[in-house]
């Protein structure tokens, strides 16, 4: 099950809609239902609270206002290989042009 601080991708009608961060999950009066507070990650930021079953938080599709909606937890992609920070970089034969900003005239 997705937990607090997880990032989820919200799908609407099978198409990705937006990302959100789960800010809180509190139990509802009904068993296996929860108040899920989401921070919608778009401009402007918006906070919403949805009442969802635990299976919906786990990614099962549900309907909201007649639209099919689904939450998909997002995991950070794994890095294939870490670069060696101590390895020397090959020196370029070209030299860049040095521009001193203090000598620049204001126009």
Order of alpha helices (4+ residues) and beta strands (2+ residues): beta-beta-beta-beta-alpha-beta-beta
